[in-house]
């Protein structure tokens, strides 16, 4: 469910207005009282009635079709008076417990995929817990050191070599080992999750003009090009690698075509700006390198609009549908 004080609950309710394809039973991990609060808000502000009755359950065995099943992860927690747009220790407990319970059920193979609504990392300081994202919790729980964050839309997919790193430190943490890991994981997951026989992957440079032969930076010559050559040999027959490309001209190629299956980017905004320009609201975050499928929305908790009934749910719906598509393909690959 993500942060109960953000837009997560309301976009879940809107995304669940239509049933998902196939024999799929959605279950929301979180709090029925929070979802009922947002259902009342949506009815008041948008005239949107919840398509199915909200029913609190205590285990997946109790989930039934024809209702919106909400697995209570903190049944003793009093959420009365919890509003929107404010940091609340109860929301911190809910968002962490929801993910941990979903991970537990995923380990038992009782669920086919996890789709996460956004949460607020800063909340964890209120309950003396580490300030982490979904990805770090999932990677630690599944002992997956080679995980990669990839944002994906219908045309463009971007895999990030460094993620939430200050720009001034990107060059420092951009190592050959980190880039090799990103390329290797991206290649294998494109094959497993997207059914690509030979993955076409473009690699961005770090500097303007991809360094222009050292005039604007040496990371391309020192790290990126040598890694591309090494990985071409290792991944021969399963991956076609190209680059390093200047990112400005590379992403322009995706305006009307899909010249590559994915682009490996050096830092967060290098990939997410073009991705969201093309696909915002119709893209999802995928954690590559996990034994399960995990997708998420392409935005944050949006405290500034939470509880107003104006949050758009398209990315949540896209992430849910993509999770099922990827899970089905992953099952076929085993």
ZABAVEX-547486 format. One record per residue (C-alpha): x, y, z; residue in one letter. Coordinates in Angstrom, 1 decimal. Layout:
<pts>
pt xx: X yy: Y zz: Z aa: A
...
</pts>
This chain:
<pts>
pt xx: 0.0 yy: 0.0 zz: 0.0 aa: X
pt xx: 3.0 yy: 2.3 zz: 0.5 aa: X
pt xx: 2.7 yy: 5.5 zz: 2.6 aa: X
pt xx: -0.8 yy: 5.8 zz: 4.0 aa: X
pt xx: -0.5 yy: 9.6 zz: 4.0 aa: X
pt xx: 0.4 yy: 9.8 zz: 0.4 aa: X
pt xx: -1.5 yy: 9.0 zz: -2.8 aa: X
pt xx: -0.8 yy: 5.2 zz: -2.7 aa: X
pt xx: -4.2 yy: 4.1 zz: -1.3 aa: X
pt xx: -6.3 yy: 6.3 zz: -3.6 aa: X
pt xx: -4.4 yy: 5.2 zz: -6.8 aa: X
pt xx: -4.8 yy: 1.6 zz: -5.7 aa: X
pt xx: -8.5 yy: 2.0 zz: -5.4 aa: X
pt xx: -8.8 yy: 3.6 zz: -8.8 aa: X
pt xx: -6.5 yy: 1.1 zz: -10.5 aa: X
pt xx: -8.6 yy: -1.8 zz: -9.1 aa: X
pt xx: -11.9 yy: -0.4 zz: -10.6 aa: X
pt xx: -11.4 yy: -2.8 zz: -13.5 aa: X
pt xx: -10.6 yy: -6.5 zz: -13.0 aa: X
pt xx: -7.2 yy: -7.7 zz: -14.1 aa: X
pt xx: -7.0 yy: -10.2 zz: -17.0 aa: X
pt xx: -6.8 yy: -13.9 zz: -16.3 aa: X
pt xx: -7.4 yy: -15.9 zz: -13.2 aa: X
pt xx: -5.9 yy: -13.3 zz: -10.9 aa: X
pt xx: -7.0 yy: -12.3 zz: -7.4 aa: X
pt xx: -5.5 yy: -9.0 zz: -6.3 aa: X
pt xx: -4.7 yy: -8.5 zz: -2.6 aa: X
pt xx: -3.8 yy: -5.2 zz: -1.1 aa: X
pt xx: -1.3 yy: -5.5 zz: 1.8 aa: X
pt xx: -2.0 yy: -2.6 zz: 4.2 aa: X
pt xx: -5.0 yy: -1.3 zz: 6.2 aa: X
pt xx: -8.7 yy: -1.6 zz: 5.3 aa: X
pt xx: -9.4 yy: 1.5 zz: 7.4 aa: X
pt xx: -7.0 yy: 3.6 zz: 5.4 aa: X
pt xx: -8.5 yy: 2.4 zz: 2.1 aa: X
pt xx: -12.0 yy: 3.0 zz: 3.4 aa: X
pt xx: -10.9 yy: 6.6 zz: 4.3 aa: X
pt xx: -9.7 yy: 7.1 zz: 0.7 aa: X
pt xx: -12.7 yy: 5.4 zz: -0.8 aa: X
pt xx: -14.9 yy: 7.9 zz: 1.0 aa: X
pt xx: -12.7 yy: 10.8 zz: -0.2 aa: X
pt xx: -13.0 yy: 9.6 zz: -3.8 aa: X
pt xx: -16.7 yy: 9.2 zz: -3.6 aa: X
pt xx: -17.0 yy: 12.7 zz: -2.2 aa: X
pt xx: -14.6 yy: 14.5 zz: -4.5 aa: X
pt xx: -15.0 yy: 12.5 zz: -7.7 aa: X
pt xx: -18.3 yy: 10.6 zz: -7.3 aa: X
pt xx: -16.2 yy: 7.4 zz: -7.7 aa: X
pt xx: -17.7 yy: 4.5 zz: -5.9 aa: X
pt xx: -15.5 yy: 1.5 zz: -5.1 aa: X
pt xx: -16.4 yy: -1.2 zz: -7.6 aa: X
pt xx: -16.2 yy: -4.0 zz: -5.0 aa: X
pt xx: -16.7 yy: -4.2 zz: -1.2 aa: X
pt xx: -13.6 yy: -3.6 zz: 0.8 aa: X
pt xx: -13.0 yy: -6.7 zz: 3.0 aa: X
pt xx: -10.3 yy: -7.0 zz: 5.6 aa: X
pt xx: -8.6 yy: -10.4 zz: 5.7 aa: X
pt xx: -5.9 yy: -11.9 zz: 7.9 aa: X
pt xx: -4.4 yy: -14.3 zz: 5.4 aa: X
pt xx: -4.3 yy: -15.1 zz: 1.7 aa: X
pt xx: -6.4 yy: -18.2 zz: 2.4 aa: X
pt xx: -9.3 yy: -15.8 zz: 3.2 aa: X
pt xx: -9.1 yy: -13.9 zz: 0.0 aa: X
pt xx: -12.2 yy: -14.3 zz: -2.3 aa: X
pt xx: -13.2 yy: -13.0 zz: -5.7 aa: X
pt xx: -15.9 yy: -10.4 zz: -6.0 aa: X
pt xx: -14.4 yy: -8.2 zz: -3.2 aa: X
pt xx: -11.4 yy: -6.0 zz: -2.7 aa: X
pt xx: -9.3 yy: -8.1 zz: -0.4 aa: X
pt xx: -7.2 yy: -6.1 zz: 2.1 aa: X
pt xx: -4.7 yy: -8.1 zz: 4.1 aa: X
pt xx: -4.3 yy: -6.4 zz: 7.5 aa: X
pt xx: -0.6 yy: -6.1 zz: 8.3 aa: X
pt xx: -1.0 yy: -4.2 zz: 11.5 aa: X
pt xx: -4.4 yy: -5.2 zz: 12.8 aa: X
pt xx: -3.9 yy: -3.7 zz: 16.3 aa: X
pt xx: -2.8 yy: -0.3 zz: 14.9 aa: X
pt xx: -5.2 yy: 2.5 zz: 15.5 aa: X
pt xx: -5.2 yy: 4.7 zz: 12.3 aa: X
pt xx: -8.0 yy: 7.0 zz: 13.3 aa: X
pt xx: -7.3 yy: 10.6 zz: 12.6 aa: X
pt xx: -4.6 yy: 9.8 zz: 10.1 aa: X
pt xx: -4.8 yy: 12.3 zz: 7.3 aa: X
pt xx: -2.9 yy: 13.1 zz: 4.2 aa: X
pt xx: 0.3 yy: 14.9 zz: 3.4 aa: X
pt xx: 1.9 yy: 14.6 zz: 6.9 aa: X
pt xx: 4.6 yy: 12.4 zz: 8.2 aa: X
pt xx: 3.1 yy: 9.9 zz: 10.6 aa: X
pt xx: 4.9 yy: 7.1 zz: 12.5 aa: X
pt xx: 1.9 yy: 4.8 zz: 12.0 aa: X
pt xx: 2.3 yy: 5.2 zz: 8.2 aa: X
pt xx: 6.0 yy: 4.1 zz: 8.6 aa: X
pt xx: 4.9 yy: 1.0 zz: 10.4 aa: X
pt xx: 2.2 yy: 0.2 zz: 7.9 aa: X
pt xx: 4.4 yy: 0.7 zz: 4.8 aa: X
pt xx: 7.2 yy: -1.5 zz: 6.1 aa: X
pt xx: 4.9 yy: -4.2 zz: 7.5 aa: X
pt xx: 3.0 yy: -4.4 zz: 4.2 aa: X
pt xx: 6.2 yy: -5.0 zz: 2.2 aa: X
pt xx: 7.6 yy: -7.5 zz: 4.7 aa: X
pt xx: 4.3 yy: -9.5 zz: 4.8 aa: X
pt xx: 4.2 yy: -9.5 zz: 1.0 aa: X
pt xx: 7.8 yy: -10.8 zz: 0.9 aa: X
pt xx: 6.9 yy: -13.5 zz: 3.3 aa: X
pt xx: 4.1 yy: -14.7 zz: 1.0 aa: X
pt xx: 6.2 yy: -14.4 zz: -2.1 aa: X
pt xx: 8.9 yy: -16.6 zz: -0.5 aa: X
pt xx: 6.1 yy: -19.2 zz: 0.1 aa: X
pt xx: 5.1 yy: -18.8 zz: -3.6 aa: X
pt xx: 1.6 yy: -17.8 zz: -2.6 aa: X
pt xx: 1.7 yy: -14.7 zz: -4.7 aa: X
pt xx: 2.9 yy: -14.4 zz: -8.3 aa: X
pt xx: 4.2 yy: -10.8 zz: -8.2 aa: X
pt xx: 4.5 yy: -7.7 zz: -6.0 aa: X
pt xx: 3.5 yy: -4.2 zz: -7.1 aa: X
pt xx: 4.3 yy: -1.4 zz: -4.7 aa: X
pt xx: 2.7 yy: 2.0 zz: -4.2 aa: X
pt xx: 5.2 yy: 4.7 zz: -3.3 aa: X
pt xx: 6.5 yy: 5.1 zz: 0.2 aa: X
pt xx: 8.3 yy: 7.8 zz: 2.1 aa: X
pt xx: 11.9 yy: 6.9 zz: 3.2 aa: X
pt xx: 12.1 yy: 9.7 zz: 5.7 aa: X
pt xx: 9.3 yy: 8.2 zz: 7.7 aa: X
pt xx: 11.6 yy: 5.5 zz: 9.0 aa: X
pt xx: 13.4 yy: 7.9 zz: 11.3 aa: X
pt xx: 10.1 yy: 8.2 zz: 13.2 aa: X
pt xx: 10.3 yy: 4.5 zz: 14.2 aa: X
pt xx: 14.1 yy: 4.2 zz: 14.4 aa: X
pt xx: 14.4 yy: 2.1 zz: 11.3 aa: X
pt xx: 17.0 yy: 2.4 zz: 8.5 aa: X
pt xx: 16.1 yy: 4.9 zz: 5.8 aa: X
pt xx: 15.8 yy: 2.6 zz: 2.8 aa: X
pt xx: 13.7 yy: 2.1 zz: -0.3 aa: X
pt xx: 11.6 yy: -0.8 zz: -1.4 aa: X
pt xx: 14.5 yy: -2.0 zz: -3.6 aa: X
pt xx: 17.0 yy: -2.3 zz: -0.8 aa: X
pt xx: 14.5 yy: -4.2 zz: 1.4 aa: X
pt xx: 13.7 yy: -6.6 zz: -1.4 aa: X
pt xx: 17.3 yy: -7.2 zz: -2.4 aa: X
pt xx: 18.3 yy: -7.9 zz: 1.2 aa: X
pt xx: 15.3 yy: -10.2 zz: 1.8 aa: X
pt xx: 16.0 yy: -12.3 zz: -1.3 aa: X
pt xx: 19.8 yy: -12.1 zz: -1.0 aa: X
pt xx: 20.1 yy: -10.5 zz: -4.4 aa: X
pt xx: 23.3 yy: -8.5 zz: -4.6 aa: X
pt xx: 23.1 yy: -8.1 zz: -8.4 aa: X
pt xx: 19.8 yy: -6.2 zz: -8.5 aa: X
pt xx: 19.2 yy: -3.4 zz: -11.0 aa: X
pt xx: 16.6 yy: -0.7 zz: -11.1 aa: X
pt xx: 15.0 yy: -0.4 zz: -14.5 aa: X
pt xx: 12.2 yy: 1.9 zz: -15.6 aa: X
pt xx: 10.2 yy: 0.6 zz: -18.5 aa: X
pt xx: 7.5 yy: 1.9 zz: -20.9 aa: X
pt xx: 6.3 yy: 0.5 zz: -24.1 aa: X
pt xx: 9.1 yy: 1.9 zz: -26.1 aa: X
pt xx: 12.0 yy: 2.9 zz: -23.8 aa: X
pt xx: 13.6 yy: 0.9 zz: -20.9 aa: X
pt xx: 16.4 yy: 2.4 zz: -18.9 aa: X
pt xx: 18.6 yy: 0.5 zz: -16.5 aa: X
pt xx: 20.5 yy: 2.5 zz: -13.9 aa: X
pt xx: 24.1 yy: 1.8 zz: -13.0 aa: X
pt xx: 24.0 yy: 4.2 zz: -10.1 aa: X
pt xx: 20.7 yy: 5.1 zz: -8.5 aa: X
pt xx: 20.2 yy: 7.5 zz: -5.6 aa: X
pt xx: 23.7 yy: 8.9 zz: -5.7 aa: X
pt xx: 24.5 yy: 12.7 zz: -5.6 aa: X
pt xx: 25.7 yy: 13.8 zz: -9.1 aa: X
pt xx: 29.0 yy: 14.9 zz: -7.7 aa: X
pt xx: 29.7 yy: 11.3 zz: -6.5 aa: X
pt xx: 28.7 yy: 9.4 zz: -9.7 aa: X
pt xx: 32.2 yy: 9.4 zz: -11.2 aa: X
pt xx: 33.6 yy: 8.1 zz: -7.9 aa: X
pt xx: 31.2 yy: 5.1 zz: -7.6 aa: X
pt xx: 31.1 yy: 4.3 zz: -11.3 aa: X
pt xx: 33.4 yy: 1.2 zz: -11.2 aa: X
pt xx: 34.0 yy: -1.4 zz: -13.9 aa: X
pt xx: 32.5 yy: -4.1 zz: -11.5 aa: X
pt xx: 29.3 yy: -2.0 zz: -11.0 aa: X
pt xx: 28.8 yy: -1.4 zz: -14.7 aa: X
pt xx: 29.5 yy: -5.1 zz: -15.6 aa: X
pt xx: 26.9 yy: -6.1 zz: -13.1 aa: X
pt xx: 24.3 yy: -3.8 zz: -14.5 aa: X
pt xx: 24.9 yy: -4.9 zz: -18.1 aa: X
pt xx: 24.9 yy: -8.6 zz: -17.2 aa: X
pt xx: 21.8 yy: -8.4 zz: -15.1 aa: X
pt xx: 19.9 yy: -6.3 zz: -17.6 aa: X
pt xx: 20.8 yy: -8.7 zz: -20.4 aa: X
pt xx: 19.7 yy: -11.8 zz: -18.6 aa: X
pt xx: 16.5 yy: -10.3 zz: -17.3 aa: X
pt xx: 15.5 yy: -9.0 zz: -20.7 aa: X
pt xx: 15.7 yy: -12.5 zz: -21.9 aa: X
pt xx: 13.9 yy: -14.0 zz: -18.9 aa: X
pt xx: 11.2 yy: -11.4 zz: -18.4 aa: X
pt xx: 10.7 yy: -10.0 zz: -21.9 aa: X
pt xx: 11.4 yy: -13.1 zz: -24.0 aa: X
pt xx: 14.2 yy: -11.4 zz: -25.9 aa: X
pt xx: 16.5 yy: -13.9 zz: -27.6 aa: X
pt xx: 19.4 yy: -11.5 zz: -28.2 aa: X
pt xx: 19.2 yy: -8.4 zz: -26.1 aa: X
pt xx: 20.1 yy: -5.2 zz: -27.9 aa: X
pt xx: 21.5 yy: -2.9 zz: -25.2 aa: X
pt xx: 22.9 yy: 0.7 zz: -25.7 aa: X
pt xx: 25.3 yy: 2.1 zz: -23.1 aa: X
pt xx: 25.4 yy: 5.8 zz: -22.3 aa: X
pt xx: 28.5 yy: 7.7 zz: -21.7 aa: X
pt xx: 28.8 yy: 9.7 zz: -18.5 aa: X
pt xx: 30.1 yy: 13.1 zz: -19.9 aa: X
pt xx: 28.8 yy: 15.5 zz: -22.5 aa: X
pt xx: 29.5 yy: 14.1 zz: -26.0 aa: X
pt xx: 30.6 yy: 10.8 zz: -24.3 aa: X
pt xx: 33.8 yy: 12.5 zz: -23.2 aa: X
pt xx: 34.8 yy: 13.6 zz: -26.8 aa: X
pt xx: 38.0 yy: 11.6 zz: -26.7 aa: X
pt xx: 39.0 yy: 12.7 zz: -23.2 aa: X
pt xx: 38.4 yy: 16.4 zz: -23.7 aa: X
pt xx: 35.2 yy: 16.5 zz: -21.5 aa: X
pt xx: 36.1 yy: 13.6 zz: -19.2 aa: X
pt xx: 37.9 yy: 10.3 zz: -19.1 aa: X
pt xx: 35.4 yy: 7.9 zz: -17.6 aa: X
pt xx: 34.4 yy: 6.7 zz: -21.1 aa: X
pt xx: 38.0 yy: 5.6 zz: -21.9 aa: X
pt xx: 38.9 yy: 4.5 zz: -18.4 aa: X
pt xx: 35.8 yy: 2.5 zz: -17.5 aa: X
pt xx: 32.9 yy: 2.4 zz: -19.9 aa: X
pt xx: 34.6 yy: 1.4 zz: -23.2 aa: X
pt xx: 36.7 yy: -1.4 zz: -21.6 aa: X
pt xx: 33.7 yy: -2.8 zz: -19.8 aa: X
pt xx: 31.7 yy: -2.9 zz: -23.1 aa: X
pt xx: 34.5 yy: -4.8 zz: -24.8 aa: X
pt xx: 34.7 yy: -7.2 zz: -21.9 aa: X
pt xx: 31.0 yy: -7.8 zz: -21.8 aa: X
pt xx: 30.7 yy: -8.2 zz: -25.6 aa: X
pt xx: 32.9 yy: -11.3 zz: -25.2 aa: X
pt xx: 31.2 yy: -12.6 zz: -22.1 aa: X
pt xx: 27.7 yy: -12.2 zz: -23.5 aa: X
pt xx: 28.3 yy: -13.1 zz: -27.1 aa: X
pt xx: 25.3 yy: -14.7 zz: -28.7 aa: X
pt xx: 22.9 yy: -13.4 zz: -26.1 aa: X
pt xx: 23.5 yy: -9.7 zz: -26.1 aa: X
pt xx: 24.4 yy: -7.0 zz: -28.7 aa: X
pt xx: 26.2 yy: -4.1 zz: -26.9 aa: X
pt xx: 26.7 yy: -0.7 zz: -28.4 aa: X
pt xx: 28.2 yy: 2.5 zz: -27.1 aa: X
pt xx: 29.2 yy: 4.5 zz: -25.2 aa: X
pt xx: 26.7 yy: 7.0 zz: -26.7 aa: X
pt xx: 26.2 yy: 10.7 zz: -25.9 aa: X
pt xx: 22.8 yy: 10.5 zz: -24.1 aa: X
pt xx: 21.2 yy: 13.5 zz: -25.8 aa: X
pt xx: 21.5 yy: 12.0 zz: -29.3 aa: X
pt xx: 20.8 yy: 8.5 zz: -28.2 aa: X
pt xx: 17.5 yy: 9.2 zz: -26.6 aa: X
pt xx: 16.3 yy: 11.2 zz: -29.6 aa: X
pt xx: 16.3 yy: 7.9 zz: -31.5 aa: X
pt xx: 13.4 yy: 6.6 zz: -29.3 aa: X
pt xx: 10.9 yy: 9.3 zz: -30.3 aa: X
pt xx: 9.4 yy: 7.2 zz: -33.1 aa: X
pt xx: 11.2 yy: 3.8 zz: -32.9 aa: X
pt xx: 12.8 yy: 1.3 zz: -30.5 aa: X
pt xx: 16.4 yy: 0.9 zz: -31.7 aa: X
pt xx: 17.4 yy: -1.0 zz: -28.5 aa: X
pt xx: 15.7 yy: -3.2 zz: -26.0 aa: X
pt xx: 17.2 yy: -1.2 zz: -23.2 aa: X
pt xx: 19.6 yy: 1.6 zz: -22.4 aa: X
pt xx: 22.1 yy: 1.3 zz: -19.6 aa: X
pt xx: 22.5 yy: 4.7 zz: -18.0 aa: X
pt xx: 25.2 yy: 5.9 zz: -15.7 aa: X
pt xx: 23.1 yy: 7.9 zz: -13.2 aa: X
pt xx: 19.5 yy: 8.4 zz: -12.1 aa: X
pt xx: 18.3 yy: 11.5 zz: -14.1 aa: X
pt xx: 20.2 yy: 10.6 zz: -17.2 aa: X
pt xx: 17.7 yy: 7.7 zz: -17.7 aa: X
pt xx: 14.6 yy: 8.9 zz: -15.9 aa: X
pt xx: 14.2 yy: 12.3 zz: -17.6 aa: X
pt xx: 13.8 yy: 10.9 zz: -21.1 aa: X
pt xx: 11.8 yy: 7.9 zz: -19.8 aa: X
pt xx: 9.3 yy: 10.1 zz: -18.1 aa: X
pt xx: 9.2 yy: 12.5 zz: -21.0 aa: X
pt xx: 8.1 yy: 9.7 zz: -23.2 aa: X
pt xx: 6.1 yy: 7.5 zz: -20.9 aa: X
pt xx: 5.1 yy: 9.3 zz: -17.6 aa: X
pt xx: 2.0 yy: 7.6 zz: -16.3 aa: X
pt xx: 2.5 yy: 4.7 zz: -18.6 aa: X
pt xx: 5.7 yy: 3.3 zz: -17.2 aa: X
pt xx: 6.8 yy: 1.3 zz: -14.2 aa: X
pt xx: 9.8 yy: 0.6 zz: -12.1 aa: X
pt xx: 11.1 yy: -3.0 zz: -12.2 aa: X
pt xx: 13.6 yy: -4.5 zz: -9.9 aa: X
pt xx: 15.8 yy: -6.8 zz: -12.0 aa: X
pt xx: 17.8 yy: -9.6 zz: -10.4 aa: X
pt xx: 15.2 yy: -10.8 zz: -7.9 aa: X
pt xx: 13.7 yy: -14.4 zz: -7.9 aa: X
pt xx: 10.3 yy: -12.8 zz: -8.0 aa: X
pt xx: 8.7 yy: -10.1 zz: -10.1 aa: X
pt xx: 8.4 yy: -6.7 zz: -8.5 aa: X
pt xx: 7.1 yy: -3.6 zz: -10.2 aa: X
pt xx: 6.3 yy: -0.1 zz: -8.9 aa: X
pt xx: 4.9 yy: 3.2 zz: -10.0 aa: X
pt xx: 7.0 yy: 5.8 zz: -11.7 aa: X
pt xx: 6.3 yy: 8.5 zz: -9.2 aa: X
pt xx: 6.4 yy: 9.4 zz: -5.5 aa: X
pt xx: 4.0 yy: 9.8 zz: -2.6 aa: X
pt xx: 2.9 yy: 13.3 zz: -3.8 aa: X
pt xx: 2.0 yy: 14.7 zz: -0.4 aa: X
pt xx: 1.0 yy: 18.0 zz: -2.0 aa: X
pt xx: -2.0 yy: 16.4 zz: -3.8 aa: X
pt xx: -2.8 yy: 13.5 zz: -1.5 aa: X
pt xx: -6.4 yy: 13.3 zz: -0.4 aa: X
pt xx: -7.6 yy: 15.7 zz: -3.1 aa: X
pt xx: -8.9 yy: 13.1 zz: -5.5 aa: X
pt xx: -6.7 yy: 14.4 zz: -8.4 aa: X
pt xx: -3.9 yy: 11.8 zz: -8.3 aa: X
pt xx: -3.6 yy: 9.8 zz: -11.5 aa: X
pt xx: -3.7 yy: 6.1 zz: -11.2 aa: X
pt xx: -2.4 yy: 5.1 zz: -14.7 aa: X
pt xx: 1.1 yy: 4.2 zz: -13.6 aa: X
pt xx: -0.2 yy: 2.0 zz: -10.8 aa: X
pt xx: -2.5 yy: 0.2 zz: -13.3 aa: X
pt xx: 0.4 yy: -0.1 zz: -15.8 aa: X
pt xx: 2.7 yy: -1.5 zz: -13.1 aa: X
pt xx: 0.1 yy: -4.1 zz: -12.1 aa: X
pt xx: -0.5 yy: -5.3 zz: -15.6 aa: X
pt xx: 3.2 yy: -5.3 zz: -16.4 aa: X
pt xx: 3.9 yy: -7.4 zz: -13.3 aa: X
pt xx: 1.4 yy: -10.1 zz: -14.5 aa: X
pt xx: 2.9 yy: -10.0 zz: -18.0 aa: X
pt xx: 6.4 yy: -10.4 zz: -16.7 aa: X
pt xx: 5.5 yy: -13.1 zz: -14.1 aa: X
pt xx: 3.8 yy: -15.2 zz: -16.8 aa: X
pt xx: 6.8 yy: -15.0 zz: -19.0 aa: X
pt xx: 9.2 yy: -15.8 zz: -16.1 aa: X
pt xx: 7.1 yy: -18.9 zz: -15.3 aa: X
pt xx: 7.4 yy: -20.0 zz: -18.9 aa: X
pt xx: 11.2 yy: -19.6 zz: -18.9 aa: X
pt xx: 11.6 yy: -22.1 zz: -16.0 aa: X
</pts>
